[in-house]
Amino acid sequence: MVPRILSEQWRNDLYAGAAPIFGSWLPHIGWGTGPAIGIAALVVAYGPDLARRLPWRRALLLTWVTSLAWAFALAMVDGWQRGFAGRLTTHDEYLHEVGGVTDIAAMLRGFSGRILDFQPDSWTTHVSGHPPGALLSFVLLDRAGLGGGAWAALLCMSVGCAAAVAVPVTIRALGADAEQKARAALPFLALAPAAIWLAVSADALFAGVTAWAVALLAIATRQRRGWVVAACGAGALFGFALFLSYGMILMAVPAAAVLLARGLRPALPALVAALLVVALFNAAGFWWLDGYHLVVQRYYQGIASDRPYSYWVWANLAGTVCAIGLAPVAAAHRVVRGLRFGTLLRGPDTPGSAGRLARWRDAVDPVALVAGAGFAALLLADLSGLSKAETERIWLPFEVWALAGAALLPARGVRGWLAVQAGGTLVLAHVILTNW
């Protein structure tokens, strides 16, 4: 077995030159190196205190701006064209097809017919591997006069980094006294290793959209007024996310966790709004299930049929650790403990006592809830076998939730763990030339 693993044929079958990361070994520096080191140092030194002391909205704004600066600096380690403006313009990417979409209605009607490979008009790899909402987003951006790789990259990075705000907003909405726990997550979200792939990949866009869908759902469980609007907004974003990536069906896990913890009140309006989006795409000529079945066939027409599941089922998780860092992994046992499963297993209810579910809702830690949902979605995605390699990018929508688990680490060690997060990220960005 060992000689086989070390053989050139085995390495070629992985289709990842720096496995488990999809990229190639290339030690390098760029003009983003200095700013990235500076941002990391500032967050380690001042991030925890600012997260505790700033007014809530200013803390959220600073988190988003820092996340953007961190992601952009890491991209600039590879240079403007190679690291940012040119990332989404290659032959396999969405922008390659944007110019050929002259009629949006016709594109939607004929989308499924171009998914399978080895046809004269087959979609490129990424377009074929996703529902039409992803391509539609870039087409609309181009129609708005913001065409080209730089604008597309800016859209993905800005929306993707907004997940660093959506996650703490969700945590805060899940508990009456959860704000301090949400604040504890801010530095880890601002300095996320996943920023390497948030700038830039289309999956960053998917992560931002779904993160805010969950956040709006959590807000709807808490508000007395306007909760229907928030629930409908969440449903609309969930519905659109289904047409950004087929894998976003797994965002049902964080959504279900929120509803289980806070109540089912927003479920109906959210479901109606999501189904309305599905109905609109169906009326336009694209049925989600048809696309999904075809994309599974397309998946195995490519290198997925060669990539060994026996390796990637474990290597995917290693790639995920690279994207979330060691801090959330170190906090994983705290996440499990914070879920308070024992409360649900406690003995039968007595007359006049609160039910098991009510007791669990009072006991569960909001950070553990969202982080646990993120980890659960990651494991389901891994076991499905429909993602073999590139998961540090593909699983961004789930990874942003797992990152929150680092907030459960002891306060006395926060700066040390932030330094570990930053150090690992800087090593990855400077030693491996990632494909995104």
Secondary structure, 3 states (H helix, E strand, C coil): CHHHHHCHHHHHHHCCCECCECEEECCCCCCCHHHHHHHHHHHHHHHHHHHHHCCHHHHHHHHHHHHHHHHHHHHHCCCHHHHHHCCCCCCCCCHHHHCCCCCHHHHHHCCHHHCCCCCCCCCCHHHHCCCHHHHHHHHHHHHCCCCCHHHHHHHHHHHHHCHHHHHHHHHHHCCCCCHHHHHHHHHHHHCCCCHHHHCCCHHHHHHHHHHHHHHHHHHHHHCCCCHHHHHHHHHHHHHHHCCCCHHHHHHHHHHHHHHHHHCCCCHHHHHHHHHHHHHHHHHHCCCHHHHHHHHHHHHHHCHHHCCCHHHHHHHHHHHHHHHHCHHHHHCHHHHHHHCCHHHHHCCCCCCCCCCHHHHHHHHCCHHHHHHHHHHHHHHHHHHHCCCCCCHHHHCHHHHHHHHHHHHHCCHHHHHHHHHHHHHHHHHHHHHEEECC
